[in-house]
């Protein structure tokens, strides 16, 4: 069981910890050995976890890995995420004049880094939402139509997405459903932009530089370093004279796919039937949990991603939540999973 | 004589004040009445100066107005700016989801306000640097070829502009010289952009909103409010579903043109010949000094713009400067102007 920093994830993980405690109140011992692994660097790409896993591999040897950091498909309907998107984080910097310039004296004479940054970002997608970085889609694996077909029966509508997002319209790549766009299609998102004057009123300058934080969600079999190189080459090719364009790779994680038909997967699916009275939904996740690739690489084990949070938990946003009801159900589910292993 | 807040401008203005003091050391009285008007709100559009001028119009009644807030054409070569560009400052805001969203969970599903802002800004110009806002150039007055032709003989090269700007290449609207682009062509500049996460490392969000500070330098006979309306209509027409686009007028000032052949202009030009041994260059200024339109409107007098600063004074930038040598020469010039009026 692996816990990281977010509120929603902490709630999910605590339900497993409390489930273990609850089991030990009624039993002398656990039916299986459990190792709890806690780490606080997941949001910056887990730079030290790989070394930790390698050093402690003998103590961490295990048959299966469980991570609860994903979502139910709807309240009361847990889901197993068979896949996750990977991520490549890239910082883009456009450098122009050696200092901020008076936009009256120099406006019209020299390129404006803020304008050039906007032009670069605007060229990332075409009018249909397709990403225009050469080679970006080269390694995207085809997805079985049986898997995507089953998603049509999930209790999940575009209206739910709009409501959870607080948005008035959907967007993104044309030709794919909303679930496909978030689960099996890669993205290019602008996470932040910084340029020139940002205080109250106005300051009439041509900023010396402008920068953007970008993240690319990746799907099997895209590679974050490869994508970061393609991104950097794309922006370099679009730079106009008078500005210097630099795209640097910040961190990344591989996309992931694992079967839900392992012994742990089958135990969890039975437990979901027992506690929730329904089948666990077999889904994918749009987010990235780079550590699951590390677990696979160092410990040689796939990770079962059991989602106990709610789709509207406001992850990475103000007022992130995990309902107490989900905590209670999570404890019961954990007890039922241990029960499966005991029998 | 009118003084405002910038270092360069203060230096220029002090040379007039010290010139007046120097005259009074050697003479009983001034040959003409002088009124010094000081104001500290020019950079925010002088919101209170109009009322002040109206209330005090009788005390401020004058034959001519002198402002030194522009540049020499080169060290030791003062210039009279016969025209100035106006300005329209506009704040652009793109509002999307009700809060920042997790870019893994929602990336690909909803429009990203930072990306949409970049697309809006990228559409302001076409590939030749022409501004694509409908009607933007409608009121641009033709400029006499005699005036622009004389600029070819100014001691001023593109290399000087590159050096003063600290830029490696020039940019802007094709088909015009650098002086024309900064003196008699309007511009659309991005002064600042704010969106999403701007701290160290990365934060994988779809920002709830993104905004930009824009300023448009205007030439005769463009009107700042008219331009702001055209800008707002342009951006509104480009908004995609799921984002709300709002462009608000912050402040502005009219473009300006005045003849250098007034009594004050002729006195100044004689004084320049006496002190600097050369003709004052007759130029325009790319910057905006909105108060000159106010002076004209309320006091009914044109303003002579006598430039005593240097082109590389770093106006609106760190380490803005005014050389002491220019202060000394400015004092001598002011004495010579008073001499003209005395005789």
Interface residues (C-beta under 8 A of the other chain):
Chain A: X43 X44 X71 X85 X87 X89 X91 X96 X97 X98 X99 X100 X101 X102 X103 X104 X105 X106 X107 X108 X109 X110 X111 X112 X114 X115 X117 X118 X119 X120 X121 X122 X123 X124 X125 X161 X162 X164 X165 X166 X167 X168 X169 X170 X171 X172 X173 X178 X181 X182 X185 X187 X189 X190 X191 X192 X193 X194 X195 X196 X197 X198 X201 X202 X203 X204 X205 X206 X207 X210 X212 X213 X215 X217 X240 X241 X242 X244 X250 X251 X285 X286 X287 X288 X311 X314 X315 X316 X317 X318
Chain B: X43 X44 X71 X85 X87 X89 X91 X96 X97 X98 X99 X100 X101 X102 X103 X104 X105 X106 X107 X108 X109 X110 X111 X112 X114 X115 X117 X118 X119 X120 X121 X122 X123 X124 X125 X161 X162 X164 X165 X166 X167 X168 X169 X170 X171 X172 X173 X178 X181 X182 X185 X187 X189 X190 X191 X192 X193 X194 X195 X196 X197 X198 X201 X202 X203 X204 X205 X206 X207 X210 X212 X213 X215 X217 X240 X241 X242 X244 X250 X251 X285 X286 X287 X288 X311 X314 X315 X316 X317 X318 X319
